[in-house]
């Protein structure tokens, strides 16, 4: 089964990105499931490397790395990155700049699309 998880909400402030990443990793651990994750809007902030957070808080950049280790391909909306001043050099190695064309292809590839 092919699953596309789309994150749209802010990296922090609510828990949609956190829960979307948790689900993506959990799905990727299942046999026969291939997962791709795409970030739109404020969710591109999840991929900023070296995030400094209070002790005990979840680190979305580290969660993306975990997702990648479990085979999740991670794309970030390039237009959304540009609108927020996020450069390619600022993002974690496990994610990459992507495009609307690619997420369109991923949507057609997917058996299920889940949005957060």
C-alpha positions, 0 to 999 in steps of 0.5 A: 500500500502507498500512503501520502501524508500531507502536513499543512499546519505550523511546526509548533503551536498545535500538534498536527505536524507532530501527530502527522509525523508520528503516523507517517513513521508508524505506517512506514514500520509496517510491512508492505507500506510505502510512505511519502510525506509532503509539507505545505505552508507553515509545515515546511518549518518542520524541516529547519535543521538544529531547532532549539526547543525547551527540554521535554519538547518534541523536535520535529527536525529529529522526527523527520530524520527518524521518518527518513530512516524508516524509508519515508521520502520527504518533500517540501513545497519550494514556493512555501519555503521561499515565502518564508525565507527558508533556504535549502541550506537551512533544512535537514538532510533528510528532506528536500525542496520539492514542487507542486508537480511532484506532490501531484505525482505522489497523490496519483501514486498513493492509495491513501492520502492523509492530511494534517 
